[in-house]
Amino acid sequence: MMPLSLTDVGEENTIKKIGGNPEVKKHLENLGFVVGGTVRVISELGGNVIVNVKESRVAISEEMARKIMV
């Protein structure tokens, strides 16, 4: 298991765990990041990432990406 921020661009991964406080977990869940779901990093710029999750593109900070374990 490793944080989403360390995965390779273009690689599809399965979300195994979402960390952080309940507020952060709920926010990520609302964006489509759920355990068992798939996520693909589209691009990375300065640690911040654009990901493809549930047929949508979402930009998240490096801090948020570190809380998503794949």
Phi and psi restraints in degrees (value plus and minus 20) as a CYANA .aco file:
   2 MET   PHI    -166.9  -126.9
   2 MET   PSI     139.3   179.3
   3 PRO   PHI     -88.5   -48.5
   3 PRO   PSI     131.1   171.1
   4 LEU   PHI     -76.9   -36.9
   4 LEU   PSI     -51.6   -11.6
   5 SER   PHI     -84.7   -44.7
   5 SER   PSI     -37.1     2.9
   6 LEU   PHI    -121.0   -81.0
   6 LEU   PSI     -20.4    19.6
   7 THR   PHI     -99.3   -59.3
   7 THR   PSI     140.3   180.3
   8 ASP   PHI     -99.7   -59.7
   8 ASP   PSI     128.3   168.3
   9 VAL   PHI     -85.0   -45.0
   9 VAL   PSI     113.0   153.0
  10 GLY   PHI      70.4   110.4
  10 GLY   PSI     -31.8     8.2
  11 GLU   PHI    -104.0   -64.0
  11 GLU   PSI     110.4   150.4
  12 GLU   PHI    -108.3   -68.3
  12 GLU   PSI     113.6   153.6
  13 ASN   PHI    -150.7  -110.7
  13 ASN   PSI     136.1   176.1
  14 THR   PHI    -122.2   -82.2
  14 THR   PSI     112.3   152.3
  15 ILE   PHI     -93.7   -53.7
  15 ILE   PSI     105.1   145.1
  16 LYS   PHI    -123.4   -83.4
  16 LYS   PSI     -51.5   -11.5
  17 LYS   PHI    -179.0  -139.0
  17 LYS   PSI     126.0   166.0
  18 ILE   PHI    -142.9  -102.9
  18 ILE   PSI     102.1   142.1
  19 GLY   PHI    -117.6   -77.6
  19 GLY   PSI    -195.5  -155.5
  20 GLY   PHI      82.1   122.1
  20 GLY   PSI     157.2   197.2
  21 ASN   PHI     -95.0   -55.0
  21 ASN   PSI     146.1   186.1
  22 PRO   PHI     -74.9   -34.9
  22 PRO   PSI     -53.8   -13.8
  23 GLU   PHI     -85.2   -45.2
  23 GLU   PSI     -64.6   -24.6
  24 VAL   PHI     -85.7   -45.7
  24 VAL   PSI     -64.0   -24.0
  25 LYS   PHI     -78.7   -38.7
  25 LYS   PSI     -63.6   -23.6
  26 LYS   PHI     -85.1   -45.1
  26 LYS   PSI     -62.1   -22.1
  27 HIS   PHI     -80.7   -40.7
  27 HIS   PSI     -66.7   -26.7
  28 LEU   PHI     -85.6   -45.6
  28 LEU   PSI     -57.4   -17.4
  29 GLU   PHI     -82.5   -42.5
  29 GLU   PSI     -60.9   -20.9
  30 ASN   PHI     -85.1   -45.1
  30 ASN   PSI     -47.1    -7.1
  31 LEU   PHI    -100.7   -60.7
  31 LEU   PSI     -32.0     8.0
  32 GLY   PHI      92.0   132.0
  32 GLY   PSI     -18.1    21.9
  33 PHE   PHI    -106.2   -66.2
  33 PHE   PSI      79.4   119.4
  34 VAL   PHI    -144.9  -104.9
  34 VAL   PSI     128.3   168.3
  35 VAL   PHI     -79.7   -39.7
  35 VAL   PSI     110.9   150.9
  36 GLY   PHI      76.0   116.0
  36 GLY   PSI     -35.0     5.0
  37 GLY   PHI     -99.5   -59.5
  37 GLY   PSI     143.0   183.0
  38 THR   PHI    -122.4   -82.4
  38 THR   PSI     130.3   170.3
  39 VAL   PHI    -165.3  -125.3
  39 VAL   PSI     120.4   160.4
  40 ARG   PHI    -150.2  -110.2
  40 ARG   PSI     110.4   150.4
  41 VAL   PHI     -98.4   -58.4
  41 VAL   PSI     101.9   141.9
  42 ILE   PHI    -107.1   -67.1
  42 ILE   PSI     -66.7   -26.7
  43 SER   PHI    -176.0  -136.0
  43 SER   PSI     142.7   182.7
  44 GLU   PHI    -156.0  -116.0
  44 GLU   PSI     115.7   155.7
  45 LEU   PHI    -162.8  -122.8
  45 LEU   PSI      90.8   130.8
  46 GLY   PHI      41.9    81.9
  46 GLY   PSI      11.0    51.0
  47 GLY   PHI      74.0   114.0
  47 GLY   PSI     -48.9    -8.9
  48 ASN   PHI     -95.3   -55.3
  48 ASN   PSI     125.9   165.9
  49 VAL   PHI    -147.8  -107.8
  49 VAL   PSI     130.6   170.6
  50 ILE   PHI    -129.6   -89.6
  50 ILE   PSI     105.3   145.3
  51 VAL   PHI    -142.8  -102.8
  51 VAL   PSI     136.3   176.3
  52 ASN   PHI    -125.1   -85.1
  52 ASN   PSI      94.7   134.7
  53 VAL   PHI    -157.2  -117.2
  53 VAL   PSI     109.5   149.5
  54 LYS   PHI      29.4    69.4
  54 LYS   PSI      31.1    71.1
  55 GLU   PHI      44.6    84.6
  55 GLU   PSI      -4.9    35.1
  56 SER   PHI    -148.0  -108.0
  56 SER   PSI     133.4   173.4
  57 ARG   PHI    -121.0   -81.0
  57 ARG   PSI     111.0   151.0
  58 VAL   PHI    -151.7  -111.7
  58 VAL   PSI     115.1   155.1
  59 ALA   PHI    -118.2   -78.2
  59 ALA   PSI     109.2   149.2
  60 ILE   PHI    -152.6  -112.6
  60 ILE   PSI     134.8   174.8
  61 SER   PHI     -95.3   -55.3
  61 SER   PSI     144.1   184.1
  62 GLU   PHI     -80.5   -40.5
  62 GLU   PSI     -57.7   -17.7
  63 GLU   PHI     -79.8   -39.8
  63 GLU   PSI     -64.9   -24.9
  64 MET   PHI     -86.9   -46.9
  64 MET   PSI     -61.0   -21.0
  65 ALA   PHI     -82.8   -42.8
  65 ALA   PSI     -49.9    -9.9
  66 ARG   PHI     -90.7   -50.7
  66 ARG   PSI     -41.5    -1.5
  67 LYS   PHI    -104.2   -64.2
  67 LYS   PSI     -33.4     6.6
  68 ILE   PHI    -118.3   -78.3
  68 ILE   PSI      93.7   133.7
  69 MET   PHI    -118.5   -78.5
  69 MET   PSI     111.7   151.7
